[in-house]
Each structure stands twice: as C-alpha cells, then as structure tokens.
Amino acid sequence: MIDRMGLYDIVGMLVPGAVMVGAALMSFSQIGLFNPSHFADSEFIIATFFILASYIMGHVIHGLGGLFLSARKLGYASKRFLQEKDTHYSATFKKKLRELAAQTFGVEADGDAQKIFDLCYTYTQVRGIDAHIQLMNGRHGFFRNIVISAAITAVLMMVPPLGHWVCKSIDANTIALNILLALLSLAIIPVAFNRWRRFGERFADHVYRTFYVDRLLSR
C-alpha cells in the first residue's frame, strides 16, 4: 500500500506541482520578484523547498481539478459501462457481473452502477489484487492534474510579456520564449484531457474485470 500511494503521490501530485512551481519561479525571476543567485550557496535548501512546494501545489492542483474537471460532471465511466445502452461490455457480461456483485455484496443486481463499482474497487483492494488498477488510477490523476497545471502555466508564462508592455524591461528573446512556452502549455491541454478520459475508462474497466475474474476463479 505504501508503494502504491507513493506512486500516486509522485506521479499524480509531485510532477504537475513541479511544473507549475517551476513556471512560477521562472516567471517571477523574469519580472524581478525572485532572484536565484541569492540562493546560489543553498542548493539543498532550495531543492527541499522546491520539492515541498511542488508536492503542496500538486494537492492544490488536484483540488482545482476536482472543482473544475471532475468525472462526476463529465460522466463516470464506471457508471456508464454498466448501463444497458452502453456497448463497452456485452449484455451477457454486464448481467453476469451484476449477479456476482449481488452474490458478493448483498446488493440488488439491477441497483446503482456506481455503488456496485465502489464495492468492486474496495473488493480488489482488500484482496490485494489492485496493483494494475492503482497504476491506471495514478495515470488518471496525473493527466487530470496536468490539464490544470498546463492551464495555470500558460497564464504564468504570459505574465512577463504582459509586464513588458507596461515597463519595457524584458528583452525580446525572453518574451518570445515565454509566448512559445505558453502556446506549448495550451497545446498540451487537449492531449492531457483526452488521456485523462481514457485512463479513467481503463481504471473502471480494470476494476470490473479484476473483480469478475477473481470471483469466478475463487469458486
């Protein structure tokens, strides 16, 4: 469990947070609010601060992702997959999976799909068969956080160019670099968004399939 949570924290929280903190430090140094040379003899302190700040900002980004970009608002794959009209699974598989859930958890076979999913997910965790599931969950969280991080980074990269129009204190190469990075960040958003949706589907799929196979094999 520690290893799995460590994977989720590193991939889902630390990396997106590091991208945003790095962009903020770069932007602030360009407009004179941060001077890296003042900390030239304190590499360890700076590295520690950067890691801690990145981890904290990763959680902030995660919270923003839940506020503006949640699976609940866009439709849970875990709930959609068991709906009669959805074609991800065959009707036979969905019926059998619901029957197994009813036998295992004492719920109604035609009950709420999200409740069945939550119970199946907990089942895989208790059984210790969720290693690949957590990998999909970590990637799902990572790409959602990247969407938010990239959007904020794009804004931060435009702060120096906008400041230059006011005080004319930033050279043309820096402005060009920041605009390029801002455009790159914006280009990442739709790609990361698509991957977030896709890994959300894979996460739900692995939960259902892992539960299904384990129940059949344990008979």
N, C-alpha and C positions, 0 to 999 in steps of 0.2 A: 504493500500500500504506500509506503514512503517513497519507493522508486516511482510509482505511478503518479503520485501527487507532485513529486519533484519534476517529472517530465512535463506535467501540465503547467506548473509554475514557470519553468524555464521557457518552454515554447509559447505558452499562451499568454503569459504576463510579462516576463522579463524582456523578451525580444521586441515586441511592439512598444513597450515602455522605453527601451533603449533608443529606438528610432526617434521617438518624439523628444526625449531629453536631449539627444544629440542634435536634433534640428533646432531646439530651443537655444542650446548653448552656442551653436554656430550663428544663429540669427542675432542673439544678444551681443555676441562678441563683435559682430559687424557694425552694430549701431552704438558700440561703446559702453554697453551695460555689463559686459563681462570681459575680463582680460586674462586669458590662460597663462600669460607669462608671470602673473603674480603667484602662481601655484607651481612654478617650474621645479621647486625643490620638495614638493609634497605629492609625489606621484601616487603613493599608497593611499593617502587621504583622499585624493581626487578620484582614484579608482573605486574606493569604498563608497564615497558619496555618489558616484555615478551609478554603481550597481544598486544601491539602496533607493536612489531617486527613480531609477528605471523600474524597479520592482513595484514601488508605490504608485508610479504613474501607470504601470500596467494594470493595476487594480482600478484606478480611476477610469482608464480607457474601457476596461471590462464593464464597469458600471454604466458608462455612457452607451456602450454597445447594447446593454440590456434595456436602456431607456429609449434609444432611437432605432435599434436594429435587432429586434427580438424575433425568435422563431414563432412566438405566440401571435405576433401581429401579422407575420407573413405566412403562417400556416405550418404547424408541426408535421414533419414527415412521419413521425411516429404515430400520429393520429390518422393522417391521410392514408397510410399504407393499408390500414385495416377497414377502410370504408368500402362499401360494396361496389361503388362505381370506379374505384381506383384499380389500375391494371398492373401495378408493380408486382403483386403476388397473384397467383391463380386463386379462383374462388375456393378450390379444394384446400389449398394451403391455408388460407385465411380461416376457413371453417375449422380445420384441424387445430390450428394454433389457438384459436379462441376456446376450443374444447379442452385443450391441455391446460390453458390458463385457468379455466373454470375448475378443473380437477385439482390443480395445484394450489390455487389461492382461495377457492371457495367463492369466486365472483360469478356473476352471470355471464354466460358465453357471449351474449349479444350486448354486453354492457359497454361502458365508456372505453373507447380505444386508448385514450391517454392513461387512464388508470391501469389498464392491462399492461401498457408499455412500462410504466413506472414500476410495477410489480416484477415484470420480467427483468428489468435492469437491476433491481435490487437482488433478485434471484442469482443473476450472474456474478454479482459482487460477493454475495455470501458464499457461493460455491467456488469462488476463486478462479473463474473461467472468463474473466473480463479483460485480459491483457490487451487483446487486439481492439476490443471495444474502447478502452481508455485511450489507445493510440488515435482512434478516429475522433474521440471526444476532444483530445488535445488539439488535433489539427482543426477541428471545427471551431474551437475557441480561438485558436491562433489567427485564423483568417478573418473572423469577425472583428477581432481586435485590430488587425492590420487595416481593415476598412476605415475604422475610426482614426487610427494613428496616421494613416496616409492623408486623410482629410485635414487633420489638425496640422500636419507637417506642411501641407500645401499653403495653408494660411501663414504659418510661421516663416516660410521661405519668402513670402511676399512682403513681410514687414520691412526689411532693408530697402528694397526697391521703392516702396511707398514712402519710406522715410527720406530717401534721396530726393524725391520730388519736392520735399519740404526744405531740407537743409543743404542739399547738393554736396554731401560729404562722402559719398561712396563711389568707388571707381566703376567704370563701365563693365569690366570683366566680372566683378563681383555681382553686379546686377544681372548680367547675362547668365551666370552660373545659378543664381537663385531662381530666376524665372524658369530655367531648364529643370531644376530640381522640383519646382512647384508643379510644372507640367507632367513630369515623371510621376510624381505622387498622385496626381489626378488620374493618370493613365492606369495606375495600379488598382484604383478603387473598384472598377467594374470587374477586373480579373479576380481580385480577392473576394468580392461579393459572390461571384459565381462559385468559387471554390468553397466558400462558407456554406452555401446552399447544398453543394454536392457532398461535402463531408458530413453535413447534418443528416442527409439521406443515408449515407453509408453507416453512420453511427447507429441510427434507428434500425437499419437492415441487419447489422451485426448483432444487435441486442435480440431481435426477434429470432434470427436463425440460430444463434448460440443457445438460447433458451429451448427452442424447438428440438434441436438435435440432442441436447443433453437430456431432455425429458424422455425422448424416445430410447436413447441408449441406456438410461438408468432403470428401465422397466425390468 
